[in-house]
Amino acid sequence: MNRALNRTIAQGSAVGLAFALCMITTAVNLQAPLYDALAVRDGLGVGATTFAFACYVAGVLPVLLGLNGLADRVGRKPMIIAALLLSLMATAMILIAPNLVALGVARFLLGISMGLTSAVAPAYMQLLVDRDDNRVATNVVTASTSLGFGLGAAVTSLFLFHTPSVSPPSLWIYLVAAALALVVVTTLEDSPPSATKRSLLRLPSYPRGAFAFGLAILLAWATVGLVIAILPSALQRHGLSTWSGFATFGICSCGVLFQPWARRFTPRSATRLGLAILPMAYALIAWGAVQGYLAAVLLGTVAASSACYGFIYLGGLSGVLAAADASAPQASAGYFLMAYVGFSLPVITTGVLIDAVGHTLALTLFGFALLGGVITAFAMLRRALT
């Protein structure tokens, strides 16, 4: 009887934490369909939008690399609470001041929030689930966070269909839902801070064979960043920017559906399959965006998500950890450093190019760069086998 009761309590706690994680990641792309409208409102171009978008990376990287082990000092629950508070602040900021400067600051706060969450979510879920097999906790965390990354953008698009606005009701609804998640998290159990304090600094490293996987995730997340930050302006030329939230949902949230399949492959095979899919998926997205074919864009984002968050993400991370052996934390840091470099610098470069030469040429140049990167990553993965 007590065992059944304890299991019910554990399941309830796991659901509560999953809800909180979903709310944290929902905030990250909640404003994505508004990017083009905010830029037009401020009289700025796509380049400025991508700079505001990339402020997220400026928030997340210092936390991931410089605050490793913070949970040992303060506990896991305070970090999730802090992440929710930062997400609430960021969303409220856009409501109060809907402009690109506020968006940049909000994205910076959301980066810190996501950094705190990434550092503790799997271990905290494992604590609440209380099972020997950590795959259950990992799967719950992956599913809840992946859903959130696309959910916010999709809900915002739904409201924009009804009434175009830079302060849609989805932002207000989010404040209520995130506040509820905050209350739920305060009721969760937590282990006391550890007596053994790990170093806060986690310097990236690249063991033999790991850099190829890092290059693969750089290319994948560059594509994701382009869809989130730049696609709204491309679709706006055909009066389709309201649909950009569904494109964000497609590329951020659908990849988790392919992860069970990706687990059947070796890390190199999964990564190479993702790399093979990526240029074709991007070509479909870019062609659809330039020509105004929405179905091609949405289909392309789902295909790209299978590569970016399915085969490449899972295969690459597994490959890096296998190559790292005893230096897994440093190798993992190196992997995510390259991922976030891809999420920012290529996106900013493409945004600036769009202002200079237009969408068609800039997206074409990105495609050629992506293809060149994929060929290089393939060659590096093949060389690592010999």
C-alpha positions in Angstrom: 0.0 0.0 0.0 2.8 2.4 1.0 4.8 1.5 -2.1 1.8 2.2 -4.4 1.2 5.5 -2.6 4.8 6.5 -2.9 4.8 5.7 -6.6 1.6 7.8 -7.1 3.3 10.7 -5.3 6.4 10.3 -7.4 4.4 10.3 -10.6 2.6 13.4 -9.5 5.9 15.2 -8.8 7.3 14.1 -12.1 4.3 15.5 -13.9 4.6 18.8 -12.0 8.3 19.1 -12.9 7.5 18.2 -16.5 4.9 21.0 -16.6 7.4 23.5 -15.2 10.0 22.4 -17.8 7.5 22.8 -20.6 6.6 26.3 -19.3 10.3 27.3 -19.2 10.9 26.2 -22.8 7.6 27.6 -24.0 8.8 31.1 -23.1 11.9 30.8 -25.3 10.1 31.0 -28.6 6.8 32.5 -27.5 7.5 35.8 -29.2 9.0 34.2 -32.4 6.1 35.0 -34.7 6.4 38.7 -33.6 10.0 39.2 -34.7 9.2 40.7 -38.1 6.4 42.9 -36.7 8.7 44.2 -33.9 11.4 45.0 -36.5 8.9 46.9 -38.7 7.6 48.8 -35.7 11.1 49.9 -34.9 12.0 50.6 -38.5 14.8 48.1 -38.4 15.8 45.2 -40.7 16.4 41.4 -40.4 20.0 41.9 -39.2 18.8 43.8 -36.1 16.3 41.0 -35.4 18.9 38.3 -35.6 21.1 40.3 -33.1 18.2 40.4 -30.7 17.6 36.7 -31.3 21.2 35.8 -30.6 21.2 37.5 -27.2 19.8 34.2 -26.0 23.2 32.6 -26.6 24.9 35.4 -24.6 22.7 34.3 -21.6 22.9 30.5 -21.9 26.6 29.9 -22.5 28.1 31.6 -19.4 25.7 29.6 -17.3 26.4 26.3 -19.0 30.2 26.8 -18.9 30.7 28.9 -15.8 28.1 27.7 -13.3 28.5 24.0 -13.6 27.9 22.4 -10.2 25.8 25.3 -8.9 23.0 22.8 -8.0 25.4 21.2 -5.5 25.6 24.5 -3.7 22.0 25.7 -3.8 19.9 22.6 -4.7 17.9 21.8 -7.8 14.5 23.3 -6.9 15.8 26.9 -6.4 17.4 26.8 -9.9 14.0 25.7 -11.5 12.3 28.5 -9.5 14.8 31.0 -10.7 14.4 29.8 -14.3 10.6 30.3 -14.1 11.0 33.7 -12.6 13.3 34.8 -15.4 10.9 33.4 -18.0 8.1 35.4 -16.4 10.2 38.6 -16.4 11.2 38.1 -20.0 7.6 37.7 -21.1 6.3 40.6 -19.1 9.1 42.8 -20.6 7.7 42.2 -24.1 4.2 43.1 -23.0 5.4 46.3 -21.3 7.8 47.4 -24.1 7.2 45.6 -27.4 10.4 46.5 -29.3 13.6 44.9 -30.4 15.7 46.2 -27.5 13.3 44.7 -25.1 13.3 41.5 -27.1 17.1 41.4 -26.9 17.1 41.8 -23.1 14.2 39.2 -22.9 16.2 36.7 -25.0 19.2 37.2 -22.7 17.1 36.4 -19.6 15.6 33.4 -21.4 19.1 32.2 -22.2 20.0 32.3 -18.5 16.8 30.6 -17.6 17.5 27.8 -20.1 21.1 27.4 -18.9 19.9 26.9 -15.3 17.3 24.4 -16.5 19.6 22.4 -18.6 22.0 22.0 -15.8 19.6 20.4 -13.4 16.5 19.0 -15.2 17.6 15.4 -15.9 19.0 14.8 -12.5 16.0 16.5 -10.7 13.6 14.4 -12.8 15.6 11.3 -11.9 15.3 12.2 -8.2 11.5 12.6 -8.4 10.9 9.5 -10.6 13.1 7.4 -8.2 13.9 4.6 -10.6 17.2 2.8 -11.3 16.8 3.2 -15.1 17.5 6.9 -15.9 16.0 6.5 -19.4 12.5 7.2 -18.0 13.6 10.6 -16.5 15.6 11.5 -19.7 12.6 10.7 -22.0 10.2 12.8 -19.8 12.6 15.7 -19.8 13.2 15.5 -23.5 9.5 15.3 -24.4 8.4 18.1 -22.1 11.2 20.5 -23.2 10.8 19.7 -26.9 7.1 20.3 -26.7 7.6 23.7 -25.0 10.1 25.0 -27.6 7.5 24.8 -30.3 4.3 25.2 -28.3 4.7 28.9 -27.4 5.3 30.0 -31.0 2.4 27.9 -32.3 -0.1 29.3 -29.7 1.0 32.9 -30.5 0.4 32.2 -34.2 -3.1 30.9 -33.4 -3.9 34.2 -31.8 -2.3 36.3 -34.5 -4.7 34.6 -37.0 -7.6 36.2 -35.1 -6.1 39.6 -34.3 -2.6 40.8 -35.5 -0.9 42.4 -32.5 2.6 42.8 -30.9 1.0 41.9 -27.6 -1.2 38.9 -28.3 -3.2 37.1 -25.6 -0.8 34.2 -25.7 1.7 36.2 -23.7 -0.9 36.9 -21.0 -2.0 33.3 -20.9 1.7 32.3 -20.5 2.1 34.5 -17.4 -0.8 32.7 -15.8 0.4 29.2 -16.7 4.0 29.9 -15.7 2.8 31.4 -12.4 0.9 28.2 -11.8 4.0 26.1 -12.6 5.9 28.2 -10.1 3.4 27.3 -7.4 3.6 23.6 -8.4 7.4 23.6 -8.2 7.4 25.1 -4.7 5.6 21.9 -3.5 8.2 19.5 -5.0 10.8 17.7 -2.9 14.5 18.3 -3.3 17.7 16.8 -2.0 19.8 19.0 0.3 22.9 20.7 -1.2 25.8 18.4 -1.6 28.7 18.5 0.9 31.1 17.9 -2.0 31.4 21.0 -4.1 32.3 20.5 -7.8 34.1 23.2 -9.7 31.8 25.8 -11.2 33.9 26.1 -14.3 33.4 23.6 -17.1 35.9 24.2 -19.9 35.1 22.7 -23.3 37.3 20.0 -24.8 37.3 18.0 -28.0 38.6 14.4 -27.7 39.7 12.6 -30.8 36.6 12.2 -33.1 34.4 14.6 -31.2 34.9 17.7 -33.3 33.1 16.1 -36.3 30.0 15.6 -34.1 30.3 19.2 -32.9 30.4 20.5 -36.5 27.3 18.5 -37.3 25.3 20.0 -34.4 26.6 23.5 -35.4 25.1 23.0 -38.8 21.8 21.6 -37.4 21.2 24.4 -34.9 22.2 27.1 -37.5 19.3 25.8 -39.6 17.0 25.9 -36.5 18.0 29.4 -35.7 17.4 30.6 -39.3 13.9 29.2 -39.2 13.0 30.8 -35.9 14.6 34.2 -36.5 14.6 34.8 -40.3 11.7 32.8 -41.7 9.0 35.2 -40.4 10.4 38.0 -42.6 10.7 35.7 -45.6 7.1 34.6 -45.2 5.9 38.2 -44.7 6.7 38.9 -48.3 3.9 36.5 -49.2 1.5 37.5 -46.4 2.3 34.2 -44.5 4.3 35.4 -41.5 1.4 34.4 -39.2 2.3 30.8 -40.0 5.9 31.1 -38.8 4.9 29.9 -35.3 3.9 26.5 -36.8 7.2 26.4 -38.7 9.0 26.9 -35.4 6.8 24.2 -33.8 7.7 21.9 -36.7 11.5 22.3 -36.4 11.7 22.4 -32.6 9.1 19.9 -31.4 8.8 17.2 -34.1 12.3 15.9 -33.8 11.6 14.1 -30.5 9.3 11.7 -32.5 12.4 10.5 -34.4 14.6 9.9 -31.4 13.4 6.3 -30.7 14.4 5.5 -34.3 17.7 7.4 -33.9 18.6 5.2 -30.8 18.6 2.1 -33.1 21.6 3.5 -35.0 25.2 3.8 -33.9 26.1 7.5 -33.1 28.0 7.9 -36.4 25.3 6.3 -38.5 22.6 8.4 -36.8 24.6 11.6 -37.3 25.4 10.8 -41.0 21.7 10.1 -41.7 20.8 13.5 -40.1 23.5 15.2 -42.2 22.1 13.6 -45.3 18.6 14.8 -44.5 19.5 18.4 -43.5 20.5 20.0 -46.9 17.4 18.6 -48.6 15.1 19.7 -45.8 16.7 23.2 -45.9 16.3 23.4 -49.6 12.6 22.7 -49.3 12.2 25.3 -46.6 14.1 28.0 -48.5 12.3 27.3 -51.8 9.0 27.4 -50.1 9.8 30.6 -48.3 11.1 32.3 -51.4 8.2 31.1 -53.6 5.5 31.4 -51.0 4.6 27.7 -50.8 3.6 27.2 -47.2 3.2 23.4 -47.4 6.8 23.1 -48.6 8.0 25.2 -45.7 6.1 23.2 -43.1 7.1 19.8 -44.5 10.7 21.0 -44.7 10.7 22.0 -41.0 9.5 18.6 -39.9 12.1 16.9 -42.0 14.8 19.3 -40.7 13.6 18.6 -37.1 14.2 14.9 -37.7 17.8 15.7 -38.4 18.4 18.5 -36.0 16.7 17.2 -32.8 16.5 13.5 -33.8 19.4 11.9 -35.6 22.1 14.6 -35.3 21.4 15.8 -31.7 21.1 12.3 -30.2 23.7 10.6 -32.4 26.2 13.5 -31.9 25.9 13.8 -28.2 26.2 10.0 -27.8 29.2 10.0 -30.1 30.9 12.8 -28.1 30.3 11.1 -24.8 31.6 7.8 -26.1 34.7 9.5 -27.4 35.2 11.4 -24.2 35.5 8.6 -21.7 36.6 10.2 -18.4 36.3 13.8 -19.7 32.5 13.6 -20.4 31.5 17.0 -18.8 34.2 18.9 -20.8 33.4 17.1 -24.0 29.7 17.8 -23.5 30.5 21.5 -22.9 32.5 21.5 -26.2 29.5 20.0 -28.1 27.0 22.5 -26.8 29.4 25.4 -27.3 29.5 24.5 -31.0 25.8 24.1 -31.1 25.2 27.6 -29.7 27.8 29.1 -32.0 25.7 27.7 -34.8 22.6 29.0 -33.3 23.9 32.6 -33.4 26.7 33.5 -35.7 25.4 32.0 -39.0 22.0 33.4 -38.2 23.3 36.9 -37.6 25.4 36.7 -40.8 22.5 35.6 -42.9 20.3 38.4 -41.4 22.8 41.0 -42.3 23.1 39.6 -45.8 19.4 39.7 -46.2 19.4 43.5 -45.5 22.2 43.9 -48.0 21.3 41.6 -50.9 17.7 40.3 -50.2 16.2 37.0 -49.1 16.7 35.0 -52.2 20.5 35.4 -52.5 21.1 35.3 -48.8 19.2 32.1 -48.2 20.9 30.6 -51.3 24.3 31.5 -49.9 23.4 29.9 -46.5 22.3 26.8 -48.4 25.7 26.5 -50.2 27.5 27.1 -46.9 25.3 24.4 -45.2 26.1 21.9 -48.0 29.8 22.6 -47.7 29.7 22.1 -44.0 27.8 18.8 -44.4 30.4 17.5 -46.9 33.1 18.5 -44.5 31.4 16.8 -41.5 30.9 13.7 -43.6 34.6 13.6 -44.5 35.6 14.1 -40.8 33.3 11.3 -39.6 34.7 9.0 -42.3 38.2 9.9 -41.3 37.5 9.2 -37.7 36.6 5.6 -38.6 40.1 5.0 -40.0 
